[in-house]
Each structure stands twice: as C-alpha cells, then as structure tokens.
Amino acid sequence: MNPFALPVHPALVHFPVAMLTAAWVTLLLRYFTGDDKWEARSRLFETVGVLLLPLVIWAGFYDAEGLDFLRERRWDLPLIWHFVVASSAALTFVGHWLWRFRRRALTGLAMWVDVAVVSLGFWLVLFAGLIAGEMVYA
Amino acid sequence: MRNRVLFGLSVVALVVGTLAPMALAASVTVRAGGGGGGGDPYYFNDSTPGDNKVTVNPGDKITFVVDDNGGNQAHTVEVDAFGWHSGSLAKGGTYTVTVPNQPGEYTLYCKPHRQRGHVGTLVVLGDPVTTTTATTTTTIAAGETITTTIAAGETTMTVAVDTTTTMPGNAPEHSNAGGKNATTTTTTTALLAAAEEPGSDVTALEVDLEPWTRSVRLALLGLLPVAALALAAGLMQRRRNRESPAEN
C-alpha cells in the first residue's frame, strides 16, 4: 500500500485543497462578473474536491495510526486541532455542495449564504493548513 | 627508603582514587527507532526494553543507536535539561553522551516524531537534591562594589538595596551606587542543577503554546482578505440584481 514508507496524507491533501480553493475563487468570479459560466466551473471544482475528501481523510487516519489522538482526546496536540478544523472545512464544503443541488437562482439572502459558506470553508482549509505547517515545521 | 615507599603508595592511592569513579561509570547502549511506513511504535530501549525508560547513573556513557530511518524523517535524541541535541540520525547513526551528576527524571524525545509519541524518560539515579540555607548579612559601603565568588555546586541569591533579587547560578556583583550605606543579605544554597520535579508526568508531551498563538494569529489575519473578497462579490451581485432583476 505504501511502498515508499512515506506519509500519504500530505501528498494527497493538495488535490482537494486545490479543487476547493478553485471552487471558492470561481464562485467569487461568478458574483464579480455575473457570468453563469463561472457558476458551472465552481460547481465542477467543488464536486471534484468533495469526492476526493473521503480518500484524503482516510489517508490522514492511516498516517496517524497508533497515535490514538481522538480516543485519548489529546487536546494539547496540534494534530487534534488540525483534525477538528479540517473536518469542519470538509463538512462545510460537503453541506454547500449538497445545497447547490437545489439549483435555484441565488438572490437575496441565499446569495449571501452561498458566498459566506464557501468563504468560511476556504478559510477553514487555510487554518487547517497553518496548523499542519506548525506540526511539520515547528 | 621508607619515605619512597610512602610516596609511592600515595601516588598509587591518588591514581586509584581518581580512576575509580571513572571505572565505576558504565557504558550504556540505548536503541532508538520506530515509525516508518508500517506505523511501528516508537521506542527508546536500554537493557530493559519496552518501558521507554532509560535508567543510568551519573558518569555513565550513553550511546544512542538508531535502528531505522524513522520513516520520512530521521530520528534525533534530545534531552533539553542537559543540552543534548544529537541532530538528525539516520539508520545506524550513533550519539554518545556522558550523564552529568544530576539525579532526577528528564524527558527524552525525538524532535521530528515527538508529536507522534516518540518520547521516553531518562532516569538518572542517585540521591535526591538537598538544599541547605545559610544567611549572612553583608554591609556595602557607599560606592563600594562586592563580588561574590560562588564555589562549585553553590549558588548565591543576592539582595539589592531594599529589594530581593534571585540570581541562581551567577557570580553576582553587589553594587551600591547610592550615597549612603546599604545592607544586603545573601543566602547561600547548595544546588545541583535545575531538574524536573520528581514524580512529574515526564512522559506527557510538552506543548509549546507559541505555535498555537502563531497559527491563530495568521488564520485571523487571513480571515480579513477572505471576508473582504466575499463581501465585495456579494455586493456586486446584489447591485446587479437590483439593476437587472429579470436577468439574475
């Protein structure tokens, strides 16, 4: 499964991060330009990102095998906070992705919710990455 | 003749007395490793493996031997209390140190794998640290400076004019820059070295909170541009909606 004896999560996580970041950027472009093509692109990026999430989450648990940071609830470890923040980001994007299937025109409050939720998800991805950086480089 | 014999015996006694402690000091091998692709548990194993405890006597020479490459990052050997920092050790790498005369329990860890549990306990056997306190009072004349010499193993607490200052481990100067005589009180304590409290949970992972503060600060900083962009996009769309409600 892992012939190089290297962690898999750091290698794989960049794919959903890139896709979900692109989803946020293209959603903003949709609202900046008013062009619906950006909406379709945003949904495509978000779909790919969300579909990659299960594999990446599994890889995270695979790499952390033996640490029992959840069972022991080691709140003093950055790892558990990375997990909490990254999971929140994943749930945010998954929830938004499911909500988008409604396909109704986004005006008024729905529009604000749309842009706010995706922005929140992107920010949580950023935060999770910062914590991961502390784990590796600190 | 007799004097020569006595002199010779004295020399022998001196040599034996000097070498004996060194001869009593043992060489200890500690194997370190773990991690890797298979998720093997991390360890520091001396002659009694499995408990992640390394028990030594003062003066012992410890040779840490690394058994594997440690997965994506090679292992290190760290004991902050003694300033032991081996640097990166690949498979087969060794790191040799001599245990100082500081009985107590210390945290032994591998820096890149510390967060993953590569932590052990270094136990230095010996009598517990004792402290004795004696108080002397010294009067410093105006303009006079007194330098206190601290004997080996001793430290001096100095008391400046009307205040108390603790400076363990230093050779302090008592200086009276005022215009009148001042009185200082020095307390001499017998102290070995700063050691961790006996019985403390030395196997607990020590967390430096500073990185957390840094991450949170950066994340909050990042929130500003993200929120600003989101707000701008929403406002533009809202304006468009108002101008052309049918199209949007």
Interface residues (C-beta under 8 A of the other chain):
Chain A: N2 P3 F4 A5 L6 P7 L27 L28 Y31 F32 G34 A64 E65 G66 L67 R74 D76 L77 P78 L79 W81 A105 L106 T107 G108 M111 W112 V115 A116 V118 S119 F122 W123 L126 F127 L130 I131 G133 E134 M135 A138
Chain B: G36 G37 G38 G39 P41 N69 G71 N72 Q115 R116 G117 A204 L205 V207 D208 P211 W212 R214 S215 L218 A219 G222 L223 V226 A227 L229 A230 A232 A233 G234 M236 Q237 R238 R240 N241 P245 E247 N248
